């Protein structure tokens, strides 16, 4: 039966498919669209047992499948990206807003279609070309001023919508684009689901349930240990701690909602673990929080997971809540409805200030509150416990609380709170609960510590009202911190508040011997060819550290604001050494227009004033208000050339206002404050031709000769905090949330960044050339603190410490360029921090370079 397509005359997709007069006569037929299309959304999910039916020739592809929405400007079409093209997505080359050409569609037959019979034709994209000559913002420009939600769906009648579920697997929801720990999609409830029995006519079941006695956790435990087959009774418990989401979806399983979440609960008789399984996570995970009171019935009791696996367990049982066998009954009890005889415990908190953290033993778990002064860019790292297949998102944060000069460093991974994480910015007040102390000792005289996640870590941030609902507001450590915040000189803090850019912590040792000793069995040195192959395998924003043996062929310096031009290159004769198994290669001297030029008569450098920083570049309004991101994503697009301001509607920003979240009290809290304070303080096929990798085997040079925009740290701009926070984040999966590629350039570089050196390295074994950025830190730099050991500021000392000497003024760039001959024929072990920035850009930063002694 033909379907009427509500498309405008001249619709590219309609011409491609000749719809409805022609269709695909065979399952292996295909249609190629030669005209440009735009990618306006992309969504990820895990494959299941049906994957071999859809893609029999791609069974060895990655575990992810991607559904995308393409548009010609007249209508839009949901498609599945063939798994042989996954690499383009994983490297962020195929991204929202890009322009596509020669897109080849393959029709999905009825036996393969999992679109639940909604009448919409479904297709696979088996080949495509990303138009690299088009602007990276081609999609933003093409749909400027348009509301994408009003575009008709190709193949749908009227206002009918296609299925929101994954097209090629039986999964109940999509996954986040870049991790497995967050929830994603509208099917994750914000409010408790309505009990379907509430309007049923069979009241007998409810009456029977109401007659069940209320039991304690101790009684449930005793009954289970006595091998009681049936444990009946209503449990009323308070949530003490809440875990992140655990995703266990596998290709060999067909579970639609493979999630679980762990809640640590307690009543007057003790503590236990409650586990939410599968679809109950989608219904309840966002609705319950530490401090919530739950009423539970129709649960199952099991031996705890840690006990079953022989691990040390503080709880010997766990209460399992599932949607069937039996169907768990869950409800939330308001604090005002709590009966005194229940004697429910308070939510425990253990807040440590920055000074106390310095003396805590390694592995200690605590809660911390602080004022954020630095928010790093989001990066990703391999999860070693998951056989290296899963990537975890993390950011570095720096907090201050006024108790010590040393900042509180936090390596924050995802906590399944995406809305809160997207609101973390400098000058916000952040609470991190159940974080663990890690201490690193690169040598015997120096140690560095930071806090990082446990499975139970939760974070709360100002700006969205999270603090006002939490009971920790009444604790003395929190009150003392708020008193300190209200005395802080905001102008002083604004001057050093930083967001984004390259950052690494903790510092590496200053000797080669100690560095190799601290690797703890990890692979050692790699050749240039091995480094190239490893870089090819990196995914978007994945960060890894490598070490290679190399010599330095050239040194350049680029001033802040002139990253688009190479500033200066010095070269020296390359002398043959017994260890250099390659011919001498001369270095070309370049002198393009730049901020620094090398005089042919003197090693002194002439410095010209660079352009003014772009803190007040032309702006446009991307978001109409400072609402949470989930409410902003549906707004119509605007052209990247739009000249309106993109500042937030809420231009006022004050630490005093932020601290007021902690001082707002409900009426029922007034009388019990003092008493509670005392208590709490104690406690592919032949037709699929994916583009070749930008790092082909014939390319022997790696890295960027100048810093990418993502490398440069930025001054925090409070009036544009929402846009700035989004600009340093990961590539979104929807065009409505995508920013112009150069949006970061509208924010001024941080004061700590004056420029960068580029060292051109040549691998000793195979001659592969690497351009590595070098960002030495110096005295007074609070962002990149120098290593505490003093040295003579020679090139060898600076490279082995990664910084200038903390006890003397750093040499000027002109002097360092003049001293670069110190590196002539010097063999070095170079430690590189490598990050795949996406779109074919690979950032390589030189962290350390240790001299090799004969």
N, C-alpha and C positions, 0 to 999 in steps of 0.2 A: 504494500500500500504506500503510495507516494505521500511524503510529508511536505507540507507547505513551509517554506523557509522565509522568514521575515527579514530579508536582507535588502539593502539598497541596490539600485541598478549599478552594475559595474563591480560588484563584490568579487574580489580576487578568489576567495575560497569557493564561491559558487561557480566561477568559471573553471576552476581547477577540477572540481568533481563533476561538473555538468549536471548538477543536482536540480530537479529530481529525475530528469529524463534518462540518465544513465547511471549505472552503479557498477560496483566491482563484480564482474562475472565469476571470478575465481578467487579463492582465498589467497593465492600468491601474487595477484595482480597488484599494481601500484600506480600512483599518480604523483607527478612531480610539479610543484609550484615554482615557476621560474621568477615570479615577481616577489618583491620583498614582503616579509611577514615580521611581526614583532612578538617577542616572548614577554607576556605580561604577568605570568605567575608560574611557579614551579613548586611541586610538593613531593615529599619523600615518604616512602614506607618500605617495610621489609618484605622480601619475597616469602612465599609459602610453598606448600607441596604442589600447587598448580603452576609454578614457574616453568617447569619443564614442558608443559603443554603449550604455553604461550611462546616461549623462547627456547626451543630444544637445542638450538645451536649456540646458546650463550650460558650454559649451565655453570661455567667457571667464572662468570662475571661477579662483580661485587654483590654484597648481600642486599643492596638497596635497589629499589625501582623508583623511577621518577615520572609522575604525571605532570603535564604542563598545559598551559592555556596559551594558544597563539591567536593573533588577531591581525586582520588586514585594515582595521579602522572602521569597517562596516559591520562586522560580526566577529564572534570569537568561537573557538573550538577547543575542547579538551582532548588531549592526546597523551599517549604513553611514549616516553623516550626509549628507544631500543637500548638494552643494557650495554651494547658495544660502544655507545656514546656516553656512558656514565663518566668517563674520565674528564670529558669537557665540563660536566657539571661539578665534579669533585675538585677541579682546579679553578672553578669560578670563571671559566672562559665562556661557557653557556650560562648566562645570567639574565636576570630580569632587566628589560630595557634594551637588550641587544637586538640588532637587525639580522634577520635570517634570509638566506637565499637558497634556491635549489633544494627546497624541503621535499623529501620523498615520503609520501604517506602510503601505508599498507592497511587495507581494511581488515577489521577483526570479524571473523565469522561468528555466526550465532552460537555455535558450540563453545566458542572461546569467550563470548561476551559475558561479563559479570556485572553489567550495568543495570541489573534488576529490571530489565524490560521497560525502561522509561522512554523508549522510542527514539533516543538520540543515537545517531551513528557514531561508532567508536573506531578510532584509528591508532595505528602505531607510526611514529616517525622513525624510519629506518636509515635515513641519511639526511644530512643538512650541512650547510656552510654558514659559519658565523662571519658576517661581513665586517672584516677588520678595518676596511677603509671608511666605514660609517662611524659616526661619532659614538662614543660609549654611552652617550645620553640620547641616542636616536629615538628610543621609545618614549622618553620623557618629552622630547620635542614633538614627536608625531601625535601624541595624545594630550598635548597642552590644552588645558581648560576643559577637557572632556571628563565625564563621569563614566568610568569603565563599567560600573554596575548597570548602566542603562543600555549597554551594547547588547543586541540580541544574540542568542546562542544559535549557532549554525545547526540546522536539523531539528529545531524545537518549535513547537507551535505556541504562539502567543507569549505569555509570561512564564511558561513552563521552564523549570530549572533542571539541569542534569543532576545526577547523583553526586552527593558530596563525599562519598566513600571512595577509597582507592579502586582503580579500574581493573587491576590485574592481580589482586590478592584479596582474600577474605580477611580484611583487617577492619577493626571498628573505628579507627581514626588514623590520620597521618602522623608522622613523626616530625619533630622540629627539623629544620633544614640542616643544622650543623651539630646536633648532639642527640643522645638518646635519653637524657635525664629530665628534660622539661616536658610538660604537656603542650599540646598544640591542637587548635581547632575549636569550633563552637560546641562540640559535643561534650566537652569537659564542663561540668556544671559549676556555677558559682554559688548556687543556693541548694539546700537539701531537696531531693526529689519528693514529689507528692506520693504519699502512700496509696497505691491503687486500691487498697482495701477500705479506704476512708469512705468511698461512695458506694461500696458493694452492699448488697442486700443480705449477705450472710454474716450476721452479727455474732453467730455462735462461736466462730473461730476467734473473734476479738474478745468475746466474753471469757472464753477459755484461757486466752493468753493473759487477760487482766487478772485472772485468779492465780496465775503462777506466782510463787513467792519470790521475794527479792533475796538473792544470795550474795555472798561475798566472794572475793577472789580466793581467799583461804579455803572456803567450803568447796569451791570448784576444783581447786588443786587437790584437796583431800579426796574428793570423789573420783577424780581421774586416777590418782595413784592407787586407789583401791580397786581399780579396774572396772569401775562402773560403766556400763555400756551406754546408758542414757543419762545425760546431765541436763536437768531442767532448772530453770530459774532465771530471773531477770537480773542482769548486772548493771549497776550504776557506777560509773568510773569517771575519773578526770584524766584527760590527756596530759602527761608530763612532757613528753618529747615526741616529735614527729620526724620521720625519715624523709629523705628524698624519694622519688619514684625509682623503682627498679624495673627495667624493661628486659624481659627474657625471651623475646620473640626470636625464633629460629626458623630457618628454611625448611627444616624437617617437621615442623609443627604447624597446625592449622588453627591455633588459638586466635580468636578474633581480637581479644584485648589482653595481650600477654604482659600485664603489669602487676606489681604488688607494692604495697607500702606498709611500713611498720610503725605502729604507735606504741609507745611505752605508756601504760596507764596504771592507775593506782586507786584504791579505796582505803577505808580505814584499816583493813586487814593485811594489806601488802601491795606488791606490785606484780605486774604480768605484762606480756607482750600481746598486742592485738595486731593481726595481719589482715589487711584489706586485699582481696584478690580480684583480678580481672576487671569486669565491668563495674564492680563496686568502686574501684579506684576512679573511674570516670564520673561516677555519681557523687562520690563523697570526698575525694582527696582535697579539693579546693574549699570544701565547706567546713572542715574541721581543722583546729589549730591547737597548739599547746595552751592549756587552760580550759578548753571546751569540755563540757560534761556530756557523756554519752549514756544512753539507755540501750542495752543490747539484749536481744533474745534470738533464739534459734541459731545458735553458734555451735561450732565444733571445737573440741579441745584436743590438742595434739602435743606430743613431746616437742620441745623447742628445737629449732633448726640447729643451733649450736650444740645442743646436747646430742642430737642425732648424728652429727658429723664429728663428734669427739672433741669439740672445742670447749674452752672454758665458758660457761654460761651462768649469768646471774639469775636467769629465769629458767626453770625446768619445764614449764609448759608454755604453750602459746594458744591464743584464742583465735580461731580461723573464721573469717567472715567471707562468705561467698554468695553469689547470686542464685545458686541452686544446690541441692543435696546437703543441707537444706538451704532455703532462701533466707538469708539473715535479715533480721528486723533491727533497724538502726534509727534512732531519733536523737535529736539534740535537746538537752534540757537547759533552759535559760538560767542564768545565775540567780535571778529573783525567785525561781521555783525550787531552789535547793532546800531540802529539809534539814534541820539542824541535826537530827539523829543519824544522818549519813556520815557525818564527820569526814568529809572528803579533804584530802591534803591539798596544800597550796602548791602551785607550780614552782619547782625548785630552780634557783638561779645561783651561779657562783661567779660573780663579777670580779675580775682582776684588773687593776689599773696597770698602766705601762711600766711603772716602777716595780711592781710586784712580779710582772712577767719576766723581768730580767733575772730573777733568782728562782724561778720555778724549775722543777726537774723536767727533763726531756720526756715528752709523752703526756704531760699534764693536759687535762681537758678543762676548759673554762669558758666563761662568757666575757665579752669585751664590748665596751662602748667607746666611740671615738669620733672626732671630727675629721672628715675625709679631706685630705689635702692633695692627694694624687690618685687618679683612676687610670690604670693602664689600658691599652687596647686589648681587645679580646683575641686570645690565641688558642690553639688546640694542640693537644699532645696525645700520644698513644697510650692506651690503657694496657699496661703490661700484664695485668691479671686476666685480661680478655684475649690472650694470645695475639695481642698487637693489632686487632682488627677494629676496635672501637676507639673513637676520638673523643676526648673530654675537653670542654671549654674551660678556660680559666682566665683570670685577670689578676694583676698585682694591684693592691691598694696600700696606701700609706695613711695611717690614722694618727691623730695626736689627742692627748687628753690632759695636758698641762702638768703631769706628774714627773716627767723626765724629758731630757733633751733628745733622747733617742726615739724615733717614731716607732709605732706599732706596725710592723709589716704583715700583710695578710695575702696569702695566695688563695684566692677565692674561686673554687670550682662551682659549677651549677648546683643549686639546691632545689630545683624544681619550683622556683619562684620567679618565672621570667618577667612578670610585671615589675617586681621589686628590683631585680637586677638591672632592668632598663632605666630605672630612675636613679641609680647610684651615680652621683657626680660630685666633684669637689665642693666643699662647703656644706655638704649634707651631713646629718648626724646618723651614724650607722651603728646598729647593734648586731653582733654576730654571736650566736649561742652555740655551745657544744663544739668549739674549735679546739684543735690540738696543737701543742707547742712542738716545733721542730727546731733543733739547734745544730748548726753546721760549724765544724772547726777545721778550716782549711790548713791551719798550722797550730802548733802547740800554744802560741801566745795570743791567738785571735779567734773569736767565735762570733757567729751571727745567728740570730734567731728570727723565726717568723711563725705565724699561725696559719693553719690550713684546715680543710674540712674533715669532719667525720661524716658517717652516713646520716647522723642526726642533726647536722648543722642547719640552722635556719637564720635568715637575715631580715632585718627590718630597717627601713630607711625613711627619713622625713620626706614630705612632699605628697604622700598619698594617705596620710592618716594612720599609718600602721602602728606608730608608737602609742597613740592615744587609747588603743584597745588592749594594751599589754600590761600585765600586773607589775612588771619590773619598774614601772615609773615611780613606784613608792619606795624603792630600795635606797638606802643611804648612799652607796657608791654612785648610783645614777643621779641622785639629787646633787651630790657634790660635783659631778661632771657638768650638770646643767648650770650650776652656779658659776663654774669656771668659764663656760661658753659665753655667759652673759657679760663677762668682763673682757673678752677677747677683742683686740683691735682688728676689726674686719679689714680695714685697708691694708694692714700688714700681711694678713693671711691671703688676701686676694692677690697680692704681689707675687706669691710663690705657689699659688694653686695651679696645678698642672693636670692636663688630661691627654691621654693617648701617647703615641710615639713609641720608639724602641725603649725597652727597659729589661734589664736582667738582674737577677738576685738569686741567691747570695753570691758574693764575689768568689772567684776561683783562687787557688793558692798562687804564690808568686814564684814557685820553683817547679821545674819539670818533674823532679823526683816525687814531690808531694802530690802533684796533679795526677801522675800515673798511679800512685798508691791509693788515691781517693776514688778511683774509677770503679773499684769493687768488682772486678771481673768483667766489666763492660768492654765491648770491642775497642781496640786501640786505634792506631793510626790507619787512615785510608789513603789510597792513591787518588790522584786527580780524576782518573776514569771512574773509580768507585764512587767518589764524591758526586760526579755528574749523574751516575745511575741512581744514587740515593735521592738526589734533588729531583729527578724526574718522577720519583714515586711519591713525593710529598703532595699532600692535598692542601686545599685552601686554608691559609692561616695556620698550617701545621708547623710547629717549631721543633727543631732538633739541633743538637750540638755535635760537631765533627772536629777531628784533628788531622792535619796533614803536615808533611814535611815540605818546606818550600823555601825559596829565596825571594827577596823583594826586588822587583824590576823597576818600580817607579812609585813615587809618592806625590799625591796632589792634595791641595787644600781648597775647600769651597766655603765661602762665607754664607752665613744665614741669609736667606732671601734670594740666593742665586743658585739654587740647586739645579736649575735647568741648564746651566752652562758649566763646563769643566773649568776650574779656576787656574790651576797651575800644575805643571808636571816638571819634575826634575829627573834627569837620568844621569847615569854614570857608567863608565866602562864595565862590562860584565866579564870578570876574569874567570878563566877555566879553573875548576878545582877537580880533584880526583873523584869527588862524590857527584859532580854534576854531569850526568850522562846525557847531555843534550848540547847542541851547538849554541854559541853565543848569538843572542838576538838583540839587535839595537833597538833602543826605545825612541820613538818619535817625539819631539818637543812640539807641543801645541800652544798657541797663544791666541785663542778666540777672545772676543770681547767678554771681559769678566771682571770680578772685583779685585783680583790679584794678578799681577803679571810679573814675570821674572826678567829683571834687567840683564842684558847680555854682558855688561861690564862689571856688574857687582852682584853678589848673592843677596843683597838687600832687596826686599820686596816693596813695591809701591802699592799702597792700599787706597782704593777709592771707596767713597761712601756708597753702600748698596741702597737699593730702593727702600722706601719707608715700609714698615710692616703693615700688613693688610688687615688690621683689626677692624677697619671701617670700609671694607669693600662693598660694592653694590650687593644688596640683599633682596630676597623675595620671601613672601610668606608661604611656608610649607604647611604649617599647622595652625589652625585657627585658635587653638587654646592650649594651655598646658595640661590637657587631660592625659590620662594614661595612654600608652601607645596603642592599645587595642581599640580605643575609641577614635584614634586619629587615622587609622589605616584606611578607613572607608571614604575619606575625603577626596574630592575630585583633584586631579593632577593640575599642576601649573607649569608653565614653561620655565626652563632653566634660565631664559633670558629675562624673565619677569623682573621688574625693578622694585616691586614692593618689598617691604621689610619682611624678613622671616623671623624676627624676634618673637619671643613668646608673648602672649597676651598679658601674662602676669609678669610685668617688668620689675616689680618690687621684689627684692631678695634680701632677707635679713636673717642673721643668726638668731636674733631675738625672736622673730616669728617662728623659726624652726624649733626653738626650744620650748615654745608654748605648747607643742604637742604633748610634752611631758607633764605640763602643769594643769591641763584640762582634766577635771574629775567629774565623775557621775555622782549624783546625790547620795547613792547608797555607799559610796566610798568614803565620804567625809568623816563619819563617826568612827570608822574602823581603821583609819590610817595608822595611828600610832601602834595599835596592837599588832596589825599585820606586819608593820615594819620590823618589829622585834622578831617575829617568827621567820620572816623571809630572810633576814640578814644572817640567820644561822644556817640557813640551808641553800660474537659477530658472524654474518653471512656474507656471500660474495658481493651482494649489492650494498652492503653497509661499508662506507669508507669514511671513517672518522679522520679529521685532520691530524697530521703528524704533530708530535710534541715539539714545542719551541726549542727544546734542547735536543736537537738531532745528533746522531753519532758524529757528524762532521763538524759540529760546533765545539771548539776547544776552549772557549772563554765563558766563564760563569760569573754571575753576580751583576750588580748595578754599579756603574762608574760614579754615580751620584745618588744621594739619598732620595728615596721615594717620598711622596707626601705622607704616607703612613708611617715613615720612620721618624719624622720630626715631631717632638712633643709640642703641645700647644698651650698658650695661656688660657686659663679658664675664663669664659665669658658668661657671667651669670644671667644677663638679659637674653641670651640665646642658648641657654643650657640644654633645652630639649633637643634642638637641632644639633648642637655640638655633640651631645651624648650619642645621638643616632649616627653622626658622621664618623665617629671612631669605632662604631660597632661593626658587626659582620654584615655581609650582603644579605638583605632581606629577600624573602621568597615572593613578595608581591610588589608590583610596580607602584602601587599607591604609597608604599612605604620607602621607596627608593629615592635617594638623594642624587643630585648631579655629582659626577665623578670628582669635580674640582671643588666641592663644597668645603673640604678641609682647608683649602688655600685661602678661604675668607677669614680664617682665624689666625691670629698672630702667633709666630713661634714663641715658645717659652723663653724667659730670660736666661735659663740655664744653657740654652743652645745657641752658640755663636757661629757654628759651622762644623764641618767634619773633614777628616782626612780620608783619602782613599789610597790604600796600598794595593798595588798590582802585584800579586803573588804568582810565582811559577813553581808548580809542583816538581819536586826533585826527580821522581820516578818516571813520569810520562810527559812532563812539559805542559800539562793543562794549565791555562792561565785563569786566575780568579781575581776579580775586583772585590775587595773587601773594605767596607767602611770601618773607620776607627774613630771612636768617640771617647777620647780620654777625659776623665773627670779631674777637677782640680780643687784646691782649697776654697772653701766658701760655697761650693756647689752643693745644695741640699738635695738635689734630685739624683745626681750621680756622685755619690760620696767617694772621695779617693780612698784607696787602701791605706790603713793607718801607718804603714811602715815608711819611713823617710828614705830617700835615695837621691842620686845626683842629677836627675832629670836628663840623663843621656837617653838615646833612642832605645838601647837595650833595656835600661831600667824602666822606662815608660811602658814599653810593650810587655814586659814580664809582670808589671804591676797593674797594667790596664789603666793607669792614671798617672798624673803628675805627683810630685812629692807633696805631702800635706804640710810640710814645714817651710816651704819656700815658694815664691811666686812662680807660676808656670811660665815657660819660655813662650815668646810670641810665635805665631805661625810662621812668620818670615824666618825666624831663627831656626825653627825645627826643619823647615824646608832646606835651609842652608846646611844643616847638620846631617841631612839624609845620607850623605856619603858614608856615614858610620855603618850603614847596613850593606855596604858593598860586599858581595859574595858571602854574606853571613847566612849560614844554614839555620833555619828556625823550625820549631814545632809550633804550628799556628792553630789555635783553637777558634773555631768559627761557630757563631750562633746563626743558624740558617732558618729563614721563615719564608714560606710560599705566600706571597701577597695576593696571588690570583691574577688572571689575565696575562700569564707569561712572565710576571715580575717575581724575581727571587732576591730577597734581601739577604746579604751575607755581611755580618758584623764581626770584626776581629775582636775577640774578647781578651785573648792572651797570645803572646808570641815568645816562646822560650828558646834561647840560643842552644844549639847543639854543640857540645864540646867533643873534641877528638879524644 
